[in-house]
Amino acid sequence: MISIIKSNKEDCKAAYSRTIVDRVIKERTPVSMLDTLEEKEINLSESIRVSGIRSIMCVPLISRSQVMGVIYVDSVNKPHGFRKEDLDLLTALSSPAAVAIENSMLYSKYREG
């Protein structure tokens, strides 16, 4: 699994919700939380509360029935940071991204011999 994390924070320690990522990988379906303070306690992890994450979107990257990874974005301290259209866009981008990752991995194997 490939992890790429981008943050606008200088002191980012790659904080994200592993619980959400693991759930998306296991269930193979997108997750969207508009406001984590309105979510049931069972849906939240300690990292969400500690990091101050207020809204989350996460979609699986699936190619040939295999989960290649996820696209995960969150908004700290801002509830309703994403709209339904944002989740629709991530979902639309997920299949081409998964295929691109798979092709890149296959090409790397081919070049190695």
Backbone as CSV, one residue per row, in Angstrom:
resi,resn,N_x,N_y,N_z,CA_x,CA_y,CA_z,C_x,C_y,C_z
1,MET,0.838,-1.169,0.000,0.000,0.000,0.000,0.885,1.235,0.000
2,ILE,0.551,2.216,-0.811,1.328,3.434,-0.939,0.677,4.531,-0.101
3,SER,1.465,5.266,0.673,0.949,6.385,1.457,1.593,7.667,0.974
4,ILE,0.756,8.599,0.559,1.237,9.922,0.193,0.384,10.905,0.977
5,ILE,1.051,11.729,1.761,0.327,12.645,2.618,0.798,14.057,2.321
6,LYS,-0.152,14.940,2.105,0.154,16.342,1.856,-0.601,17.161,2.877
7,SER,0.081,18.093,3.487,-0.547,18.938,4.494,-0.026,20.349,4.361
8,ASN,-0.859,21.314,4.737,-0.402,22.696,4.733,0.189,23.074,6.085
9,LYS,0.322,22.096,6.978,0.906,22.342,8.285,2.388,21.999,8.253
10,GLU,3.209,22.882,8.806,4.653,22.646,8.867,4.995,21.454,9.750
11,ASP,4.244,21.280,10.838,4.568,20.248,11.815,3.718,18.986,11.658
12,CYS,3.228,18.741,10.461,2.368,17.581,10.218,3.105,16.285,10.520
13,LYS,2.488,15.464,11.311,3.062,14.162,11.640,2.228,13.057,10.998
14,ALA,1.722,13.331,9.804,0.947,12.359,9.042,-0.271,11.878,9.827
15,ALA,-0.988,12.804,10.437,-2.180,12.455,11.198,-3.347,12.195,10.251
16,TYR,-3.899,11.035,10.381,-5.112,10.689,9.653,-5.798,9.579,10.432
17,SER,-7.034,9.305,10.092,-7.780,8.288,10.814,-7.563,6.914,10.185
18,ARG,-6.757,6.102,10.834,-6.548,4.724,10.366,-7.846,3.939,10.413
19,THR,-8.689,4.257,11.375,-9.979,3.576,11.509,-10.810,3.766,10.248
20,ILE,-10.869,4.983,9.753,-11.637,5.276,8.537,-10.990,4.594,7.333
21,VAL,-9.678,4.712,7.205,-8.971,4.087,6.082,-9.190,2.569,6.098
22,ASP,-9.024,1.942,7.245,-9.229,0.491,7.351,-10.662,0.107,7.002
23,ARG,-11.622,0.920,7.434,-13.037,0.647,7.132,-13.312,0.714,5.631
24,VAL,-12.746,1.732,4.967,-12.950,1.887,3.519,-12.307,0.723,2.767
25,ILE,-11.128,0.297,3.197,-10.462,-0.837,2.549,-11.272,-2.115,2.752
26,LYS,-11.738,-2.338,3.961,-12.492,-3.558,4.276,-13.844,-3.592,3.569
27,GLU,-14.592,-2.478,3.642,-15.945,-2.437,3.080,-15.973,-2.080,1.596
28,ARG,-14.843,-1.530,1.088,-14.715,-1.179,-0.322,-15.745,-0.149,-0.776
29,THR,-16.142,0.709,0.147,-17.113,1.759,-0.158,-16.621,3.087,0.419
30,PRO,-17.005,4.206,-0.218,-16.593,5.516,0.286,-17.199,5.822,1.653
31,VAL,-16.505,6.657,2.403,-17.006,7.163,3.686,-16.923,8.676,3.641
32,SER,-17.978,9.317,4.092,-18.009,10.764,4.185,-18.631,11.141,5.522
33,MET,-17.954,12.001,6.254,-18.483,12.542,7.507,-18.429,14.051,7.395
34,LEU,-19.594,14.681,7.343,-19.642,16.129,7.188,-19.238,16.854,8.463
35,ASP,-19.633,16.307,9.613,-19.263,16.905,10.890,-19.083,15.781,11.902
36,THR,-17.859,15.547,12.301,-17.577,14.431,13.209,-18.231,14.613,14.572
37,LEU,-18.522,15.855,14.948,-19.193,16.080,16.234,-20.643,15.603,16.213
38,GLU,-21.205,15.423,15.020,-22.574,14.933,14.885,-22.629,13.418,14.676
39,GLU,-21.474,12.777,14.562,-21.406,11.329,14.337,-21.614,10.568,15.638
40,LYS,-22.091,9.350,15.498,-22.202,8.464,16.659,-20.800,8.128,17.146
41,GLU,-20.656,7.992,18.433,-19.356,7.716,19.057,-18.687,6.485,18.454
42,ILE,-19.467,5.470,18.096,-18.905,4.215,17.577,-18.193,4.422,16.239
43,ASN,-18.596,5.441,15.469,-17.990,5.693,14.160,-16.661,6.437,14.253
44,LEU,-16.335,6.955,15.430,-15.157,7.795,15.582,-14.021,7.055,16.259
45,SER,-12.813,7.476,15.937,-11.631,6.917,16.589,-11.005,7.998,17.463
46,GLU,-10.103,7.581,18.301,-9.408,8.527,19.174,-8.635,9.552,18.351
47,SER,-8.035,9.122,17.225,-7.241,10.041,16.406,-8.093,11.174,15.834
48,ILE,-9.347,10.903,15.532,-10.240,11.943,15.016,-10.451,13.012,16.081
49,ARG,-10.719,12.568,17.304,-10.941,13.519,18.391,-9.659,14.289,18.733
50,VAL,-8.544,13.584,18.868,-7.284,14.212,19.264,-6.795,15.198,18.199
51,SER,-6.934,14.840,16.938,-6.449,15.687,15.841,-7.385,16.846,15.530
52,GLY,-8.572,16.825,16.093,-9.534,17.889,15.816,-10.129,17.812,14.431
53,ILE,-10.154,16.616,13.852,-10.713,16.428,12.507,-12.223,16.621,12.573
54,ARG,-12.739,17.509,11.720,-14.163,17.806,11.758,-14.940,17.236,10.570
55,SER,-14.304,17.096,9.410,-14.985,16.455,8.288,-13.985,15.601,7.518
56,ILE,-14.503,14.489,6.963,-13.645,13.481,6.332,-14.308,12.959,5.066
57,MET,-13.481,12.687,4.062,-13.895,11.912,2.894,-12.807,10.894,2.622
58,CYS,-13.219,9.684,2.294,-12.253,8.634,1.967,-12.899,7.689,0.960
59,VAL,-12.196,7.422,-0.141,-12.718,6.511,-1.163,-11.667,5.456,-1.487
60,PRO,-12.127,4.228,-1.785,-11.169,3.172,-2.140,-10.683,3.327,-3.574
61,LEU,-9.443,2.904,-3.811,-8.876,2.840,-5.160,-8.907,1.373,-5.572
62,ILE,-9.850,1.019,-6.439,-10.067,-0.377,-6.802,-9.779,-0.577,-8.286
63,SER,-8.926,-1.550,-8.575,-8.625,-1.933,-9.948,-8.633,-3.455,-10.029
64,ARG,-9.379,-3.978,-10.980,-9.496,-5.433,-11.159,-9.860,-6.131,-9.854
65,SER,-10.827,-5.583,-9.163,-11.354,-6.128,-7.905,-10.353,-6.119,-6.759
66,GLN,-9.239,-5.414,-6.914,-8.229,-5.340,-5.865,-8.137,-3.899,-5.366
67,VAL,-8.146,-3.731,-4.041,-7.991,-2.405,-3.459,-6.515,-2.037,-3.500
68,MET,-6.205,-0.972,-4.242,-4.822,-0.527,-4.406,-4.431,0.479,-3.322
69,GLY,-5.414,1.067,-2.663,-5.182,2.082,-1.647,-6.444,2.892,-1.466
70,VAL,-6.300,4.096,-0.942,-7.432,4.995,-0.743,-7.003,6.429,-1.033
71,ILE,-7.989,7.254,-1.315,-7.798,8.702,-1.305,-8.509,9.181,-0.044
72,TYR,-7.767,9.851,0.819,-8.291,10.306,2.107,-8.042,11.803,2.237
73,VAL,-9.074,12.548,2.543,-8.921,13.972,2.824,-9.746,14.308,4.059
74,ASP,-9.222,15.235,4.846,-9.994,15.685,5.997,-9.823,17.184,6.176
75,SER,-10.689,17.735,6.978,-10.662,19.150,7.293,-10.606,19.279,8.812
76,VAL,-9.611,20.002,9.285,-9.435,20.175,10.719,-10.112,21.474,11.153
77,ASN,-10.847,21.379,12.224,-11.503,22.543,12.839,-12.591,23.186,11.986
78,LYS,-12.970,22.569,10.889,-14.012,23.153,10.052,-15.054,22.091,9.695
79,PRO,-16.223,22.134,10.324,-17.266,21.183,9.956,-17.818,21.513,8.566
80,HIS,-18.392,20.519,7.929,-18.986,20.676,6.596,-17.967,21.244,5.607
81,GLY,-16.720,20.759,5.724,-15.656,21.223,4.846,-15.762,20.674,3.440
82,PHE,-16.617,19.677,3.252,-16.780,19.062,1.935,-18.262,18.961,1.595
83,ARG,-18.540,18.962,0.309,-19.914,18.817,-0.181,-20.073,17.457,-0.834
84,LYS,-21.304,17.104,-1.146,-21.573,15.840,-1.832,-20.835,15.820,-3.172
85,GLU,-20.750,16.952,-3.833,-20.061,17.048,-5.119,-18.577,16.708,-4.977
86,ASP,-17.992,17.049,-3.833,-16.583,16.724,-3.588,-16.390,15.210,-3.491
87,LEU,-17.308,14.543,-2.797,-17.233,13.082,-2.698,-17.460,12.452,-4.071
88,ASP,-18.393,12.998,-4.832,-18.645,12.500,-6.190,-17.382,12.623,-7.052
89,LEU,-16.679,13.739,-6.927,-15.441,13.950,-7.692,-14.371,12.939,-7.278
90,LEU,-14.158,12.765,-5.970,-13.171,11.785,-5.509,-13.518,10.388,-5.989
91,THR,-14.789,10.051,-5.925,-15.225,8.728,-6.373,-14.971,8.555,-7.870
92,ALA,-15.237,9.592,-8.651,-15.004,9.528,-10.098,-13.515,9.396,-10.411
93,LEU,-12.662,10.011,-9.608,-11.218,9.950,-9.835,-10.588,8.650,-9.342
94,SER,-11.282,7.936,-8.482,-10.682,6.770,-7.834,-10.352,5.630,-8.806
95,SER,-11.220,5.325,-9.741,-10.943,4.224,-10.680,-9.764,4.518,-11.598
96,PRO,-9.737,5.690,-12.260,-8.568,5.989,-13.081,-7.271,6.032,-12.265
97,ALA,-7.339,6.530,-11.044,-6.138,6.576,-10.199,-5.667,5.168,-9.863
98,ALA,-6.599,4.273,-9.550,-6.240,2.885,-9.233,-5.598,2.200,-10.429
99,VAL,-6.149,2.419,-11.615,-5.584,1.824,-12.829,-4.188,2.392,-13.089
100,ALA,-4.014,3.695,-12.882,-2.699,4.313,-13.081,-1.671,3.735,-12.108
101,ILE,-2.067,3.533,-10.862,-1.163,2.936,-9.875,-0.800,1.514,-10.280
102,GLU,-1.802,0.745,-10.683,-1.542,-0.637,-11.100,-0.612,-0.675,-12.311
103,ASN,-0.859,0.176,-13.297,0.003,0.219,-14.487,1.430,0.613,-14.120
104,SER,1.568,1.561,-13.228,2.893,1.985,-12.786,3.640,0.850,-12.094
105,MET,2.944,0.104,-11.257,3.558,-1.024,-10.567,3.961,-2.117,-11.555
106,LEU,3.101,-2.389,-12.539,3.421,-3.388,-13.556,4.616,-2.951,-14.399
107,TYR,4.654,-1.675,-14.745,5.767,-1.152,-15.533,7.075,-1.253,-14.740
108,SER,7.030,-0.948,-13.452,8.228,-1.053,-12.608,8.741,-2.480,-12.555
109,LYS,7.832,-3.440,-12.430,8.225,-4.856,-12.419,8.842,-5.268,-13.752
110,TYR,8.243,-4.776,-14.845,8.727,-5.092,-16.188,10.142,-4.529,-16.368
111,ARG,10.386,-3.304,-15.907,11.701,-2.665,-16.061,12.770,-3.350,-15.215
112,GLU,12.354,-3.938,-14.085,13.319,-4.618,-13.215,13.772,-5.951,-13.802
113,GLY,12.991,-6.457,-14.701,13.470,-7.667,-15.344,12.518,-8.750,-15.288
